[in-house]
Amino acid sequence: MKKHILWLVALLSSTLFAATDAQIVEHFKSTIQVPNITIEVVSRKGVEGIDGMDFVTLNLSDGSRSQKLSIFTKDDLIFPDVISIKQGGSIKEMMEMAELQKKLSAIYKKEEKKNVISLGNDPKKDTLVVFTDPECPYCRQELAQIEQRLTTNNLKLIFTPVHERSSLEKSVIIYNETAKAKTDAEKIKILKKYYDENVKYEQKISDADVARIDELKNKYFGAGIKGVPFIVKEKELLK
């Protein structure tokens, strides 16, 4: 009788908890038809408010390329995403953002002041950190709203250019010139000048300065930023 009770407890326990790491890896290996693919679980955490559900991040690699994949698992089920009506959206997006903010926070707290252009200084307003690129068309659209943004938020800009060398050079010039500016208006004028797609510049930028911006970009993209403009509240990075 005791053995039967223990067997029943084990059976019930197996249905109350999410699939194991090994089960998840085996599932994706059998469904992704890529030769020599390796799959590993890199993180796993419970989903707050949903008993028995885990949020799992996998790393998939074929030896030359790698990709992150996040899924949810509960009992013997796997879900690509979970939508919360109460929280108003994708739990996957919320948890991925929380993970990204945690990684960015460790970097941002140590960032040198010379790599941050500050606009606005109103303690009553939230501060937004904007990762940007002077040659990105979407960043140009964002910059066009900068005065409007400043009516509701302070801004801190960090250059993480994804385009050609010229975008790295423009970033160096903007940092150099805004460092000498005395007002927000002067900084905005400089930003708008070099974000103009028709701008011409004669300054000679050293390979060392270009490498510094490239390193700055790689640091934040390595933490998980996927594109620009990317905007996050500074208070989330200072927790």
C-alpha positions in Angstrom: 0.0 0.0 0.0 2.8 2.4 0.9 4.5 1.7 -2.5 1.3 2.5 -4.3 1.0 5.8 -2.4 4.6 6.8 -3.2 4.0 5.8 -6.9 0.8 8.0 -7.0 2.6 11.0 -5.4 5.4 10.7 -8.0 2.9 10.5 -10.8 1.0 13.6 -9.6 4.3 15.5 -9.0 5.4 14.8 -12.6 2.2 16.4 -13.9 2.4 19.5 -11.7 5.7 20.8 -12.8 7.1 22.0 -16.1 9.2 19.9 -18.5 12.8 19.3 -17.5 15.7 21.0 -19.3 16.6 17.6 -20.9 13.0 17.2 -22.2 13.0 20.7 -23.7 16.4 20.2 -25.4 15.3 16.8 -26.8 12.1 18.3 -28.1 13.8 21.1 -30.1 16.6 18.8 -31.3 13.9 16.5 -32.8 11.9 19.3 -34.4 14.7 21.6 -35.7 16.2 19.9 -38.7 19.7 21.5 -38.7 22.8 19.3 -38.9 25.2 19.5 -35.9 22.9 21.8 -34.0 23.6 22.2 -30.3 20.9 23.4 -27.9 21.4 24.3 -24.3 19.2 25.9 -21.6 20.9 29.1 -20.5 18.3 30.4 -18.0 15.1 29.3 -16.3 12.8 31.0 -13.9 9.3 30.6 -12.6 6.5 32.9 -13.9 5.1 35.0 -11.2 1.4 34.3 -10.6 1.2 31.1 -12.7 2.0 28.0 -10.5 4.2 25.4 -12.3 5.0 27.5 -15.3 8.6 28.4 -16.2 10.2 30.8 -18.6 13.1 29.1 -20.3 15.8 30.7 -22.5 17.7 28.4 -24.9 20.8 29.0 -27.0 20.8 27.3 -30.4 24.1 27.1 -32.4 25.2 25.4 -35.6 28.9 26.1 -34.8 29.1 29.3 -36.8 25.9 31.1 -35.7 23.9 31.2 -32.5 20.4 32.4 -31.6 18.5 32.8 -28.4 15.0 31.3 -28.1 12.6 31.9 -25.2 9.6 29.7 -24.4 7.2 28.8 -21.6 6.6 25.4 -20.2 4.0 24.0 -17.8 3.3 20.3 -17.2 4.3 18.6 -20.5 3.3 21.6 -22.6 5.5 24.2 -24.3 4.2 27.7 -25.3 5.9 30.3 -27.5 4.3 33.1 -25.5 1.6 33.7 -22.8 -0.7 36.7 -23.0 -1.9 38.2 -19.8 -5.1 40.1 -20.0 -4.6 41.4 -16.4 -1.1 42.8 -17.2 -2.1 43.9 -20.7 0.2 42.1 -23.0 2.9 39.5 -23.7 4.5 38.0 -20.6 7.4 37.0 -22.9 8.1 40.6 -23.9 7.8 41.7 -20.2 10.2 39.0 -19.0 12.7 39.5 -21.8 12.7 43.2 -21.2 13.3 42.6 -17.5 16.3 40.4 -18.3 17.6 43.0 -20.8 17.2 45.8 -18.3 19.1 43.8 -15.7 22.1 43.3 -18.1 22.0 46.9 -19.3 21.9 48.1 -15.7 25.2 46.5 -14.8 26.8 48.3 -17.8 25.0 51.7 -17.5 25.8 52.2 -13.8 29.5 52.1 -14.8 29.2 54.2 -17.9 31.6 57.2 -18.4 30.0 60.6 -18.4 31.6 61.4 -21.8 29.5 58.7 -23.4 26.2 60.2 -22.2 24.6 63.4 -23.6 22.2 64.8 -21.1 19.2 67.0 -22.0 16.8 68.4 -19.4 17.3 68.4 -15.6 13.9 68.5 -14.1 13.8 66.2 -11.0 10.0 65.9 -11.3 10.3 64.2 -14.7 11.3 60.7 -15.6 14.6 60.4 -17.5 14.7 58.3 -20.6 17.9 56.7 -21.9 18.0 56.7 -25.7 20.4 54.4 -27.6 20.7 56.0 -31.0 22.5 56.3 -34.3 22.9 59.5 -36.4 22.3 57.6 -39.7 19.3 55.5 -38.6 16.1 56.8 -40.3 14.0 55.8 -37.3 16.5 57.6 -35.0 16.1 60.7 -37.2 12.3 60.5 -36.7 12.8 60.2 -33.0 15.1 63.2 -32.9 12.5 65.3 -34.8 10.4 65.0 -31.6 13.1 65.9 -29.2 11.7 69.2 -28.1 8.3 67.5 -27.5 9.9 64.7 -25.6 11.6 67.3 -23.3 8.3 68.7 -22.2 7.6 65.4 -20.4 11.0 63.8 -19.9 14.6 64.4 -19.3 16.8 62.6 -21.9 20.2 60.9 -21.9 21.6 59.8 -25.3 24.1 57.0 -25.8 25.5 56.4 -29.3 25.3 52.8 -30.5 25.5 53.2 -34.3 24.8 50.3 -36.5 25.6 51.8 -39.9 28.9 52.6 -41.8 32.0 54.2 -40.4 30.5 57.6 -41.1 27.9 57.0 -38.4 30.7 56.2 -36.0 32.6 59.3 -37.0 29.4 61.5 -36.6 29.0 60.0 -33.2 32.5 61.1 -32.2 31.9 64.6 -33.6 28.5 64.9 -31.7 30.1 63.8 -28.4 33.0 66.3 -28.9 30.8 69.3 -29.9 28.1 68.8 -27.3 30.7 68.5 -24.6 31.4 72.2 -25.2 27.8 73.2 -25.5 26.4 75.3 -22.5 22.7 74.8 -23.1 20.2 72.2 -24.2 19.4 74.3 -27.2 23.0 74.3 -28.4 23.2 70.5 -27.9 19.9 70.0 -29.9 21.3 72.2 -32.7 24.4 70.0 -32.9 22.3 66.8 -32.9 20.0 68.0 -35.7 23.0 69.2 -37.8 24.7 65.8 -37.8 21.5 63.7 -38.0 20.7 65.5 -41.3 21.2 62.9 -44.0 22.7 65.6 -46.3 25.3 66.9 -43.8 28.9 67.1 -44.9 31.7 67.3 -42.4 35.5 67.9 -42.8 36.7 66.8 -39.4 39.2 64.0 -39.5 38.4 61.3 -37.0 41.1 59.0 -35.7 40.8 55.2 -35.9 41.1 55.2 -32.1 38.1 57.4 -31.7 36.1 55.3 -34.1 37.2 52.2 -32.2 36.0 53.7 -29.0 32.4 54.2 -30.3 32.5 50.8 -31.9 33.4 49.3 -28.5 30.6 51.3 -26.9 28.1 50.0 -29.4 29.3 46.4 -29.0 29.0 46.6 -25.2 25.3 47.4 -25.3 24.4 45.2 -28.2 26.3 42.4 -26.5 24.0 42.9 -23.5 20.9 42.3 -25.7 19.9 45.5 -27.5 18.6 44.4 -31.0 18.2 47.7 -32.7 17.9 51.5 -32.5 16.4 53.7 -31.4 16.0 51.8 -28.1 14.5 53.7 -25.2 14.3 52.7 -21.5 13.5 54.6 -18.3 16.7 55.4 -16.4 15.1 54.4 -13.1 14.9 50.8 -14.5 18.6 50.8 -15.1 19.5 52.2 -11.6 17.6 49.6 -9.6 
